[in-house]
C-alpha cells in the first residue's frame, strides 16, 4: 500500500505552502493538457491526489512518490 500524506506535509516536503500544493493539484498535466495520461495517473492534473471524503473543503491525500512530479518547478512568471 502506498504511503499518502496531506497537503500540509506535502508543502513542508516541497518547501511551499499548502495552498500552493492545492494549486498544483488543480493545474492541468503539462504532458497531456488535462486529457489523462500515465504520468498523471489518468487524472489530468499536474499533481495527482484524491479527496478523503465528499465535502468541498475536504483534505487531499497525495502519494509520496507523486511528489517527484512537481519537485522541479520553474520560479517566477513565465516569459511572454
C-alpha positions in Angstrom: 0.0 0.0 0.0 1.5 3.4 -1.0 2.2 6.0 1.7 -0.1 9.0 1.5 0.3 12.4 3.1 -1.9 15.5 3.3 -1.3 18.9 1.7 0.4 20.4 4.7 3.0 17.7 4.9 3.4 17.8 1.1 4.0 21.5 1.3 6.6 21.1 4.0 8.5 18.5 2.0 8.4 20.6 -1.2 9.2 23.9 0.6 5.9 25.6 -0.5 2.7 26.5 1.2 -0.3 24.1 1.5 -2.3 26.5 -0.7 0.3 26.2 -3.4 0.0 22.4 -3.2 -3.7 22.7 -3.8 -3.0 24.9 -6.8 -0.7 22.2 -8.2 -3.4 19.7 -7.8 -5.9 21.9 -9.7 -3.5 22.6 -12.7 -3.6 20.6 -15.8 -1.0 18.0 -16.6 1.7 19.6 -18.8 2.2 16.4 -20.8 -1.5 15.6 -21.7 -3.1 19.0 -21.1 -5.8 17.5 -18.9 -6.8 14.6 -21.1 -5.2 12.0 -18.8 -2.0 10.0 -19.3 0.3 7.6 -17.4 2.3 10.5 -15.8 -0.8 12.0 -14.1 -2.4 8.6 -13.4 -5.2 9.5 -15.8 -6.4 12.3 -13.6 -5.4 15.1 -15.9 -3.8 17.0 -13.0 -0.2 18.1 -12.5 -0.1 16.6 -9.0 -2.4 13.5 -8.7 -4.3 13.4 -5.5 -7.6 12.1 -4.0 -10.1 13.6 -1.7 -10.7 11.8 1.6 -14.5 12.5 1.6 -17.2 14.1 -0.5 -17.1 17.5 1.1 -15.9 20.5 -0.9 -13.3 21.6 1.7 -12.1 18.1 2.5 -8.4 17.5 2.6 -6.5 15.8 -0.2 -4.2 12.7 0.1 -1.1 12.6 -2.1 1.2 9.7 -2.7 4.7 10.4 -1.6 6.2 9.1 -4.9 4.0 11.6 -6.8 5.8 14.5 -5.2 8.7 13.8 -7.6 6.4 15.0 -10.5 6.4 18.6 -9.2 9.9 18.6 -7.5 11.4 20.6 -10.3 9.4 23.8 -10.7 10.4 27.0 -12.5 10.5 30.1 -10.3 8.8 33.3 -11.3 6.4 34.4 -14.0 6.7 32.8 -17.4 8.1 34.9 -20.2 5.6 36.0 -22.9 
